[in-house]
Structure formats: structure tokens, C-alpha cells
Amino acid sequence: MSEKKQLIDILGDTADFKELIMSMGISAVLGISGYVLCPYAAPYPLFCGLSGLIIAFGVSNILFKPKRRIMYKEGESK
């Protein structure tokens, strides 16, 4: 059975809707967890939350590959 992916256009880039929602969920969970569970006083929870978002970016980048294809015309440089 072939599964048809629902692709959407966001700011000129193509993304799979399901992967976009999953990536947003990962970012929300890690960002809020870093902020709430930080054991230090202000302003360190902000830095812990931002660190969680950076980790979420890396995880999402590994799990979900780009959907775009770049095609070059004959005679164009790469």
C-alpha cells in the first residue's frame, strides 16, 4: 500500500505535514522541559530551555530529511 505524503509549502520550502508537526512537538517538549526542570535561579532556565531547543533542532534534522530536489540545467555551475 503506498502512503501519499501531504506536502506543504512554508516560506518557499517544502515540508511533510506529519514530520512538521512531529518536529514542532519534539521542540516544544525539549524546550519547555529544559526551562521547567532547570535547577538554577534566573536567568539560567532561559539558557536551559534554549539548549533544549538546540538539541531538538539536531534531533529533528537527523530524523527528518529535506524533501526538495535541486536540478541543474545544462551549462549552469553548481
ZILINCOR-V701488 format. One record per backbone hydrogen bond with DSSP energy under -0.5 kcal/mol. NH is the residue of the N-H (numbers start at 1). CO is the residue of the C=O. Records with the same first field share a line. If there is no record, write none. Layout:
NH: CO  CO
//
This chain:
4: 2
5: 3
7: 5
8: 15
10: 8  13
13: 10
15: 8
17: 6
20: 16
21: 17
22: 18
23: 19
24: 20
25: 21
26: 22
27: 23
28: 24
29: 25
30: 26
31: 27
32: 28
33: 29
34: 30
35: 31
36: 32
37: 33
38: 35
44: 41
46: 43
47: 43
48: 44
49: 45
50: 46
51: 47
52: 48
53: 49
54: 50
55: 51
56: 52
57: 53
58: 54
59: 55
60: 56
61: 57
62: 58
63: 59
64: 60
65: 63
67: 14
71: 69
76: 73
//
